[in-house]
Structure formats: structure tokens, C-alpha cells
């Protein structure tokens, strides 16, 4: 059965698989101390679609990260739709085949109520094309 599912996915170019956020949270809870003071690099297709990027951005303070970076492409079909943390000027909805590479870098996530979670409204993030 699993071979048949893989064969169907191989034929269907639009088939995408993304690791679910609850699965990432369940596994990463074991490694909190290993991330303290570290830099996380996510090489993802698009941070607005990546649940790994979303997990690390939402838990930046909780994990005690020093910095988070992602390399990706600017055009996204879900820009601003899933990852509500950031309002990034210059990102556009996917159009055609042209893709512009860019880098996202997070160095600070303000924690207004000191609960270790991001407020989502004022993350210090830079983008570079």
C-alpha cells in the first residue's frame, strides 16, 4: 500500500508533504536546552509554508535562540496567510516560474508579557534578496 501511495505522489507533481506542527512540537520538546544560545538555519522552500520555520519563530524566546535564518524564494501562494508573525514588505504572491531568492534573519522576538512566547506583532526580522 505505501509503495502505491509513493508512486501516486511521484506522478502527481502538485503533491506536497509538510511535516505537521504538532509532530514538530512533540519531538522538539525533548531538545529545549540544546537550542539555548544557538543559531537555527532553515533551508526551506518558503518560510510562510514551513512548519519548522513557524515552530522556531513562535518559540524563539522559549528556546533561547540567538538567531534564526532561512533561505528561500520570495514568491509564495500563502504569503501572509499562514505565518501571521511577520509583515514583510516586498514579498509577493507566486506568479509564473520566476523565483527571487532571499534570506530571512530573526535576531529578536519581543516578549511583552514575559511568558516566553511571541506576541506576533513586532518581531525584529530582516530580509535580503
C-alpha positions as MATLAB code, in Angstrom:
seq = 'XXXXXXXXXXXXXXXXXXXXXXXXXXXXXXXXXXXXXXXXXXXXXXXXXXXXXXXXXXXXXXXXXXXXXXXXXXXXXXXXXXXXXXXXXXXXXXXXXXXXXXXXXXXXXXXXXXXXXXXXXXXXXXXXX';
ca = [
       0.000    0.000    0.000;
       2.727    2.506    0.929;
       4.522    1.843   -2.360;
       1.336    2.677   -4.246;
       0.986    5.976   -2.330;
       4.588    6.897   -3.132;
       4.108    6.046   -6.806;
       0.965    8.224   -6.933;
       2.813   11.096   -5.262;
       5.664   10.739   -7.748;
       3.241   11.032  -10.683;
       1.318   13.932   -9.136;
       3.699   16.902   -9.288;
       1.304   19.064   -7.181;
       1.504   16.617   -4.270;
       3.294   18.248   -1.342;
       4.031   16.863    2.087;
       4.753   19.111    5.025;
       5.643   17.893    8.486;
       2.769   18.870   10.754;
       3.360   21.443   13.508;
       2.071   19.124   16.296;
       4.589   16.468   15.187;
       7.432   19.010   15.314;
       6.314   20.246   18.757;
       6.083   16.696   20.119;
       9.634   15.878   19.048;
      11.311   19.216   19.763;
      10.102   19.367   23.374;
      12.918   16.945   24.198;
      15.644   19.314   22.956;
      14.942   22.719   24.523;
      18.302   23.014   26.309;
      20.267   22.035   23.211;
      18.949   25.135   21.379;
      19.773   27.752   24.059;
      22.137   30.363   22.571;
      22.242   28.662   19.171;
      21.634   29.852   15.616;
      18.994   27.893   13.681;
      19.208   27.750    9.891;
      16.142   26.618    7.927;
      16.738   25.924    4.274;
      13.096   25.853    3.254;
      11.083   26.397    0.090;
       9.139   29.151    1.794;
       9.021   30.198    5.471;
       5.317   31.009    5.107;
       4.687   27.350    4.317;
       7.349   25.763    6.537;
       6.116   24.446    9.864;
       9.732   24.168   11.028;
      10.226   27.899   10.427;
       6.908   28.594   12.127;
       7.890   26.461   15.158;
      11.253   28.179   15.657;
       9.792   31.673   15.122;
       6.966   31.083   17.589;
       9.339   29.534   20.146;
      12.326   31.849   19.614;
      12.328   33.112   23.226;
      11.206   29.847   24.814;
      14.149   28.035   23.226;
      16.547   30.905   23.981;
      17.723   31.145   20.376;
      20.467   33.580   19.453;
      19.380   33.909   15.813;
      17.226   32.224   13.226;
      17.865   32.344    9.480;
      16.069   30.952    6.464;
      16.926   30.961    2.802;
      14.040   30.683    0.415;
      12.236   32.195   -2.563;
      10.141   35.375   -2.375;
       7.082   34.268   -4.321;
       4.607   32.368   -2.196;
       0.986   31.333   -2.672;
       0.368   31.767    1.072;
       2.405   34.899    1.840;
       0.987   36.448    4.984;
      -1.760   33.843    5.154;
      -0.266   31.241    7.481;
       2.634   32.841    9.320;
       0.988   35.899   10.854;
       4.097   36.868   12.821;
       5.664   38.948   10.097;
       4.621   41.727    7.766;
       7.435   41.606    5.234;
       7.490   44.298    2.572;
       8.456   43.127   -0.882;
       7.160   39.574   -0.727;
       4.637   38.760   -3.407;
       2.194   36.063   -4.376;
       3.651   33.441   -6.701;
       3.328   34.424  -10.347;
       4.753   32.361  -13.159;
       8.033   30.493  -12.939;
      10.407   33.320  -11.889;
      11.719   32.980   -8.345;
      13.768   35.530   -6.444;
      15.919   34.087   -3.672;
      16.024   35.866   -0.335;
      17.181   35.420    3.237;
      15.164   35.920    6.421;
      17.038   36.650    9.643;
      15.451   36.911   13.098;
      17.533   38.239   15.973;
      14.864   39.291   18.456;
      11.264   38.487   19.279;
       9.834   40.901   21.879;
       8.061   39.144   24.738;
       5.562   41.688   26.066;
       4.253   39.574   28.936;
       7.391   37.507   29.711;
       5.698   34.182   29.015;
       8.348   33.025   26.534;
       6.004   33.352   23.572;
       5.987   35.815   20.713;
       3.254   38.436   20.556;
       3.326   38.203   16.776;
       3.188   41.919   16.127;
       6.725   43.251   16.421;
       9.339   40.676   15.521;
      12.764   42.058   14.585;
      13.323   40.469   11.201;
      15.366   41.455    8.203;
      15.048   40.202    4.662;
      17.650   40.373    1.968;
      17.363   39.495   -1.706;
];
